[in-house]
């Protein structure tokens, strides 16, 4: 399968290397300084696409360059080598990339990248919090406050869910998916990345996202009514099965009761809101908004599922 960004929001060719650099900076791919090689010309090109929480760039500088990035933003950068060579130095480690290699650059890293004259890269920018949220939703054990990927190149898979999802996203026509669809595809790709690239997480056997159509139907319904009080009878009616059948289904597919499953989705949504909404004044208002009236029990459940107290999450945003 040939990887190529075929449908994009922006495309420019026959431009200078500095123009490509400026565009990448404007799209928050990291503030950097570009050092041009001995020869330079207007042979650079770039294609860019926004896809839900993801930002995707395919570019070449058209000449040999060195890029100095003092500190990356709070995002992961999946780099895929489409042609040429690149040397990436990060936190004391150097990786030599060739065509077909892939590498994940960690958030807030200091980076020096060398591009050969014929180097072309596909880079996917993924916010760190979005990656964490995806990991929680797909049932990974969250014993750390950050996902650490091994800074080691590896061949890009030629088949499997990761490459198929990536190809779908790169070729997805603009406007075909609604915001919810974009989010769903973005999370599926992040989950595929977690399963493809070595990191410090391991999947939970009891909370992995089920592909069963009823589980998916319940999940979509709960996320669409996330602040509502949702009963088991309501979910059974949604799936048009009995309460007993619903309990058996959830036990088999998720290892959770329907009520626990709903609570986990609510807790993850609360964590996302506490992490991103700087206008929140206290934890209580958010807990009540999502239907948690026993605040002591809520804090304990939040800590068990997220790995920290809700007050700590809120303080982290304020700092």
C-alpha angles and dihedrals in degrees: 000000000000113000113220136148097236101165116045145160095228134023131177132167136178090038133130125272088242090057090056090048093051092049092051090051091050089054092051098251088142135293107265148157119238119213112195124216126240093283128037135172141167094275099112124114139181139192122193135189133180112210116178106293091348129091116199128195131180112187149148126199092212092227140047110287141166119217121204115198112181092195131356119226122255091283140100116239117207106201120198120187110224095174142345127020136294134185115210121192116192130165094340096315127104126203123191109211126200132182110302096023123125131198137176116223112207126233120272092012126149107237140190115185128186118201124197117225091259096040115133121179137189109209125187115197113209122182110237094229091052090053090050092048091050092050091053093047092050092052104256119158106254103205092141135060092227137034109239116199119197107258093228129118119240135179113270109249114254094207141013137073096307097056093040092052092046091051091048091052094047091052099037109126116238115263095013094110126053120228091268091052091050090051092048094050091045091054092046090054092048090051090050089051090052089052094045105042123055113252142154095266130092125196120252116237092216105046109040117136110263122222092208109127094231093050089049090048091052092046093052091046094049093047089050091051097030097146094045127097101252119194129206089240089056091054093046090053090048090057093036093232133113124271090249092052090049092052091047091049094051093045091052098042104034109010088235136102115247090251093052090048091053091047092052091053090049092049091050091050090050090051090051091050094046089049098048110025107081092183093071110113101191144357095246096068091052094046091051091046090060094045102261105138098164099071096187092053090044092055091050093048091046092051093048093050103033099031099238139056117272089238089059091052090051093047091051090059093047093052 
